[in-house]
Amino acid sequence: MIRKTLLAIAAAALFSGAAFASNCPNIMAEIDAALPTTTVSADVKKTVMDLRKQGEDEHKAGKHAESVATLGQAKTMLGLN
């Protein structure tokens, strides 16, 4: 019984990581599409671009949960959330 529970937890962790990993590029694409048409200030735009770069770096490093959180901050600053 304990073994089945541990296997289920491990499988859930594995699949949730894959979901985060595949979502990062979609979020980056949303940000990229919104940047040219946004009406935010130059300072906010710079911060968004920095967050987008950080999120991409986190994604490439395999830190997908962190990447999704960072990219989410960028989306919020652009008013996409």
DSSP file (Angstrom, degrees, kcal/mol; ACC not computed):
  #  RESIDUE AA STRUCTURE BP1 BP2  ACC     N-H-->O    O-->H-N    N-H-->O    O-->H-N    TCO  KAPPA ALPHA  PHI   PSI    X-CA   Y-CA   Z-CA
    1    1 A M     >        0   0    0      0, 0.0     4,-1.9     0, 0.0     5,-0.1   0.000 360.0 360.0 360.0 -46.9    0.0    0.0    0.0
    2    2 A I  H  >  +     0   0    0      1,-0.2     4,-2.6     2,-0.2     5,-0.2   0.888 360.0  54.5 -64.7 -38.4    2.8    2.5    0.9
    3    3 A R  H  > S+     0   0    0      1,-0.2     4,-2.4     2,-0.2    -1,-0.2   0.919 107.7  48.8 -62.6 -43.6    4.7    1.5   -2.2
    4    4 A K  H  > S+     0   0    0      2,-0.2     4,-2.3     1,-0.2    -1,-0.2   0.892 111.3  50.8 -63.1 -39.8    1.7    2.3   -4.4
    5    5 A T  H  X S+     0   0    0     -4,-1.9     4,-2.3     2,-0.2    -2,-0.2   0.926 110.8  47.8 -63.9 -45.7    1.2    5.6   -2.7
    6    6 A L  H  X S+     0   0    0     -4,-2.6     4,-2.4     1,-0.2    -2,-0.2   0.894 111.6  50.7 -63.6 -39.8    4.9    6.5   -3.2
    7    7 A L  H  X S+     0   0    0     -4,-2.4     4,-2.4     2,-0.2    -1,-0.2   0.894 110.0  50.4 -64.3 -39.4    4.8    5.5   -6.8
    8    8 A A  H  X S+     0   0    0     -4,-2.3     4,-2.3     2,-0.2    -2,-0.2   0.902 111.1  48.5 -65.2 -41.1    1.7    7.7   -7.3
    9    9 A I  H  X S+     0   0    0     -4,-2.3     4,-2.3     2,-0.2    -2,-0.2   0.918 111.9  49.3 -64.6 -43.5    3.3   10.7   -5.7
   10   10 A A  H  X S+     0   0    0     -4,-2.4     4,-2.2     1,-0.2    -2,-0.2   0.904 111.5  49.0 -63.1 -41.8    6.5   10.2   -7.9
   11   11 A A  H  X S+     0   0    0     -4,-2.4     4,-2.6     2,-0.2     5,-0.2   0.909 110.3  50.9 -65.2 -42.0    4.4    9.9  -11.0
   12   12 A A  H  X S+     0   0    0     -4,-2.3     4,-2.2     1,-0.2    -2,-0.2   0.907 110.7  48.8 -62.5 -41.5    2.4   13.1  -10.2
   13   13 A A  H  X S+     0   0    0     -4,-2.3     4,-1.7     2,-0.2    -1,-0.2   0.902 111.4  50.4 -64.5 -40.8    5.6   15.0   -9.6
   14   14 A L  H  X S+     0   0    0     -4,-2.2     4,-1.5     1,-0.2    -2,-0.2   0.931 113.5  43.9 -63.5 -46.7    7.1   13.8  -12.9
   15   15 A F  H  X S+     0   0    0     -4,-2.6     4,-1.8     1,-0.2    -1,-0.2   0.844 110.4  54.3 -71.6 -33.0    4.0   14.8  -14.9
   16   16 A S  H  X S+     0   0    0     -4,-2.2     4,-2.1    -5,-0.2    -1,-0.2   0.873 106.6  52.9 -68.9 -34.5    3.6   18.1  -13.2
   17   17 A G  H  X S+     0   0    0     -4,-1.7     4,-2.3     1,-0.2    -1,-0.2   0.892 108.3  50.5 -63.6 -39.7    7.2   19.0  -14.1
   18   18 A A  H  X S+     0   0    0     -4,-1.5     4,-2.1     2,-0.2    -2,-0.2   0.866 108.1  52.9 -66.2 -36.4    6.5   18.2  -17.7
   19   19 A A  H  X S+     0   0    0     -4,-1.8     4,-1.1     2,-0.2    -2,-0.2   0.923 111.0  46.1 -65.6 -43.4    3.4   20.4  -17.7
   20   20 A F  H  X S+     0   0    0     -4,-2.1     4,-1.5     1,-0.2     3,-0.4   0.919 111.2  53.5 -61.9 -43.2    5.5   23.3  -16.3
   21   21 A A  H  < S+     0   0    0     -4,-2.3    -2,-0.2     1,-0.2    -1,-0.2   0.887 110.5  45.0 -62.3 -40.8    8.2   22.7  -18.9
   22   22 A S  H  X S+     0   0    0     -4,-2.1     4,-0.5     1,-0.2    -1,-0.2   0.704 110.3  55.8 -78.7 -17.4    5.9   22.7  -21.8
   23   23 A N  H  X S+     0   0    0     -4,-1.1     4,-2.1    -3,-0.4     3,-0.2   0.771  89.0  74.6 -85.1 -26.5    4.1   25.8  -20.6
   24   24 A C  H  X S+     0   0    0     -4,-1.5     4,-2.5     1,-0.2     5,-0.2   0.916  95.7  48.4 -54.8 -49.5    7.2   28.1  -20.3
   25   25 A P  H  > S+     0   0    0      0, 0.0     4,-2.1     0, 0.0    -1,-0.2   0.861 109.8  53.6 -62.0 -33.2    7.5   28.6  -24.1
   26   26 A N  H  X S+     0   0    0     -4,-0.5     4,-1.9    -3,-0.2    -2,-0.2   0.910 109.9  46.8 -65.1 -41.8    3.8   29.5  -24.4
   27   27 A I  H  X S+     0   0    0     -4,-2.1     4,-2.2     2,-0.2    -1,-0.2   0.908 111.0  51.7 -67.2 -41.6    4.1   32.1  -21.7
   28   28 A M  H  X S+     0   0    0     -4,-2.5     4,-2.7     1,-0.2    -1,-0.2   0.897 108.8  51.8 -60.9 -39.4    7.2   33.6  -23.3
   29   29 A A  H  X S+     0   0    0     -4,-2.1     4,-2.3     2,-0.2    -1,-0.2   0.885 107.4  52.4 -65.0 -38.8    5.4   33.7  -26.7
   30   30 A E  H  X S+     0   0    0     -4,-1.9     4,-1.7     2,-0.2    -2,-0.2   0.925 111.8  46.0 -60.6 -44.9    2.5   35.6  -25.0
   31   31 A I  H  X S+     0   0    0     -4,-2.2     4,-2.1     1,-0.2    -2,-0.2   0.929 111.9  51.0 -64.0 -46.1    4.9   38.2  -23.6
   32   32 A D  H  < S+     0   0    0     -4,-2.7    -1,-0.2     1,-0.2    -2,-0.2   0.876 111.0  48.8 -60.2 -38.6    6.7   38.5  -26.9
   33   33 A A  H  < S+     0   0    0     -4,-2.3     4,-0.3     1,-0.2    -1,-0.2   0.842 114.3  45.4 -70.3 -33.3    3.4   39.1  -28.7
   34   34 A A  H >X S+     0   0    0     -4,-1.7     3,-0.8    -5,-0.2     4,-0.8   0.790  95.7  75.1 -82.2 -28.8    2.3   41.7  -26.2
   35   35 A L  G >< S+     0   0    0     -4,-2.1     3,-0.9     1,-0.2    -1,-0.2   0.880  92.4  51.0 -56.3 -45.4    5.5   43.8  -25.9
   36   36 A P  G 34 S+     0   0    0      0, 0.0    -1,-0.2     0, 0.0    -2,-0.1   0.791 118.3  37.8 -66.2 -24.6    5.3   45.6  -29.3
   37   37 A T  G <4 S+     0   0    0     -3,-0.8    -2,-0.2    -4,-0.3    -3,-0.1   0.384  89.4 118.0-106.9   3.7    1.7   46.8  -28.7
   38   38 A T    <<  -     0   0    0     -3,-0.9    40,-0.0    -4,-0.8    -3,-0.0  -0.331  51.5-153.9 -74.5 154.0    1.9   47.5  -25.0
   39   39 A T        +     0   0    0     39,-0.2    -1,-0.1    -2,-0.0     3,-0.1   0.121  52.8 123.6-111.5  18.8    1.3   51.0  -23.6
   40   40 A V        -     0   0    0      1,-0.1    38,-0.1     2,-0.1    37,-0.0  -0.325  70.0 -87.5 -76.4 164.1    3.4   50.6  -20.4
   41   41 A S     >  -     0   0    0      1,-0.1     4,-2.6    -2,-0.0     5,-0.2  -0.167  35.8-108.4 -66.8 163.9    6.3   52.9  -19.6
   42   42 A A  H  > S+     0   0    0      1,-0.2     4,-2.3     2,-0.2     5,-0.1   0.860 119.9  54.2 -62.2 -36.4    9.8   52.3  -20.8
   43   43 A D  H  > S+     0   0    0      2,-0.2     4,-2.2     1,-0.2    -1,-0.2   0.923 110.3  45.2 -64.8 -44.0   10.9   51.4  -17.2
   44   44 A V  H  > S+     0   0    0      2,-0.2     4,-2.8     1,-0.2    -2,-0.2   0.914 112.0  52.5 -65.3 -42.5    8.1   48.8  -16.9
   45   45 A K  H  X S+     0   0    0     -4,-2.6     4,-2.4     1,-0.2    -2,-0.2   0.902 109.1  50.1 -59.8 -41.4    8.9   47.4  -20.4
   46   46 A K  H  X S+     0   0    0     -4,-2.3     4,-2.2     2,-0.2    -1,-0.2   0.919 111.3  48.4 -62.8 -44.6   12.6   47.1  -19.4
   47   47 A T  H  X S+     0   0    0     -4,-2.2     4,-2.7     2,-0.2    -2,-0.2   0.909 110.8  51.3 -62.6 -42.2   11.6   45.2  -16.2
   48   48 A V  H  X S+     0   0    0     -4,-2.8     4,-2.6     1,-0.2    -2,-0.2   0.919 110.2  48.9 -61.1 -44.1    9.3   42.9  -18.2
   49   49 A M  H  X S+     0   0    0     -4,-2.4     4,-2.1     2,-0.2    -1,-0.2   0.879 111.5  50.0 -64.3 -37.7   12.1   42.1  -20.7
   50   50 A D  H  X S+     0   0    0     -4,-2.2     4,-2.5     2,-0.2    -2,-0.2   0.921 112.3  46.9 -65.1 -43.9   14.5   41.4  -17.8
   51   51 A L  H  X S+     0   0    0     -4,-2.7     4,-2.8     2,-0.2    -2,-0.2   0.883 110.5  53.1 -64.8 -38.5   11.9   39.1  -16.2
   52   52 A R  H  X S+     0   0    0     -4,-2.6     4,-2.1     2,-0.2    -1,-0.2   0.917 110.6  46.8 -63.1 -43.0   11.3   37.4  -19.5
   53   53 A K  H  X S+     0   0    0     -4,-2.1     4,-2.5     2,-0.2    -2,-0.2   0.914 112.5  49.9 -64.0 -43.9   15.0   36.7  -20.0
   54   54 A Q  H  X S+     0   0    0     -4,-2.5     4,-2.5     1,-0.2    -2,-0.2   0.917 110.5  50.4 -61.5 -43.1   15.3   35.4  -16.4
   55   55 A G  H  X S+     0   0    0     -4,-2.8     4,-2.3     2,-0.2    -1,-0.2   0.883 110.0  49.7 -62.6 -39.1   12.3   33.1  -17.0
   56   56 A E  H  X S+     0   0    0     -4,-2.1     4,-2.5     2,-0.2    -1,-0.2   0.915 110.9  49.5 -65.2 -42.6   13.9   31.8  -20.2
   57   57 A D  H  X S+     0   0    0     -4,-2.5     4,-1.6     2,-0.2    -2,-0.2   0.909 111.1  49.3 -62.3 -42.2   17.2   31.1  -18.4
   58   58 A E  H  <>S+     0   0    0     -4,-2.5     5,-2.7     2,-0.2     4,-0.3   0.907 110.3  51.5 -63.2 -41.3   15.3   29.3  -15.6
   59   59 A H  H ><5S+     0   0    0     -4,-2.3     3,-1.6     1,-0.2    -2,-0.2   0.936 109.6  48.9 -59.6 -47.8   13.4   27.2  -18.2
   60   60 A K  H 3<5S+     0   0    0     -4,-2.5    -1,-0.2     1,-0.3    -2,-0.2   0.805 108.9  54.3 -63.5 -29.2   16.7   26.3  -19.9
   61   61 A A  T 3<5S-     0   0    0     -4,-1.6    -1,-0.3    -5,-0.2    -2,-0.2   0.458 120.0-110.0 -83.4  -1.2   18.2   25.3  -16.4
   62   62 A G  T < 5S+     0   0    0     -3,-1.6     2,-1.2    -4,-0.3     3,-0.2   0.592  80.7 129.4  84.4  10.4   15.2   23.0  -15.8
   63   63 A K     >< +     0   0    0     -5,-2.7     4,-2.2     1,-0.2    -1,-0.1  -0.585  24.0 158.8 -95.8  71.0   13.7   25.2  -13.1
   64   64 A H  H  >  +     0   0    0     -2,-1.2     4,-2.6     1,-0.2    -1,-0.2   0.846  66.2  52.3 -72.0 -36.6   10.3   25.2  -14.6
   65   65 A A  H  > S+     0   0    0     -3,-0.2     4,-1.9     2,-0.2    -1,-0.2   0.924 113.6  45.8 -64.1 -42.0    8.2   26.2  -11.6
   66   66 A E  H  > S+     0   0    0      2,-0.2     4,-2.6     1,-0.2    -2,-0.2   0.893 111.7  52.9 -65.6 -39.2   10.5   29.2  -11.0
   67   67 A S  H  X S+     0   0    0     -4,-2.2     4,-2.9     1,-0.2     5,-0.3   0.926 108.4  49.1 -61.9 -46.1   10.3   30.1  -14.7
   68   68 A V  H  X S+     0   0    0     -4,-2.6     4,-1.8     1,-0.2    -1,-0.2   0.898 112.8  48.5 -61.5 -40.7    6.5   30.0  -14.7
   69   69 A A  H  X S+     0   0    0     -4,-1.9     4,-1.6     2,-0.2    -2,-0.2   0.926 113.5  46.0 -65.5 -44.8    6.4   32.3  -11.6
   70   70 A T  H  X S+     0   0    0     -4,-2.6     4,-1.6     1,-0.2     3,-0.2   0.929 114.2  47.3 -64.1 -46.2    8.9   34.7  -13.1
   71   71 A L  H  X S+     0   0    0     -4,-2.9     4,-2.3     1,-0.2    -1,-0.2   0.828 107.1  58.8 -66.2 -30.7    7.1   34.8  -16.4
   72   72 A G  H  X S+     0   0    0     -4,-1.8     4,-2.3    -5,-0.3    -1,-0.2   0.875 102.5  53.0 -64.4 -37.3    3.8   35.3  -14.5
   73   73 A Q  H  X S+     0   0    0     -4,-1.6     4,-2.2     2,-0.2    -2,-0.2   0.915 109.0  49.6 -62.4 -42.1    5.2   38.5  -13.0
   74   74 A A  H  X S+     0   0    0     -4,-1.6     4,-1.3     1,-0.2    -2,-0.2   0.915 110.3  50.1 -62.9 -42.9    6.1   39.8  -16.4
   75   75 A K  H  X>S+     0   0    0     -4,-2.3     5,-2.9     1,-0.2     4,-0.5   0.904 109.1  52.1 -61.8 -41.7    2.6   39.0  -17.7
   76   76 A T  H ><5S+     0   0    0     -4,-2.3     3,-1.2     1,-0.2    -1,-0.2   0.908 106.6  53.0 -61.9 -41.7    1.0   40.8  -14.7
   77   77 A M  H 3<5S+     0   0    0     -4,-2.2    -1,-0.2     1,-0.3    -2,-0.2   0.803 110.4  48.2 -64.8 -27.5    3.1   43.9  -15.4
   78   78 A L  H 3<5S-     0   0    0     -4,-1.3    -1,-0.3    -3,-0.3    -2,-0.2   0.503 117.3-114.8 -88.1  -4.7    1.8   43.8  -19.0
   79   79 A G  T <<5S+     0   0    0     -3,-1.2    -3,-0.2    -4,-0.5    -2,-0.1   0.760  78.6 127.3  78.1  25.9   -1.8   43.4  -17.8
   80   80 A L      <       0   0    0     -5,-2.9    -4,-0.2     1,-0.2    -5,-0.1   0.581 360.0 360.0 -91.2 -11.7   -2.1   40.0  -19.3
   81   81 A N              0   0    0     -6,-0.5    -1,-0.2    -9,-0.1    -5,-0.1   0.454 360.0 360.0 -91.1 360.0   -3.3   38.2  -16.2
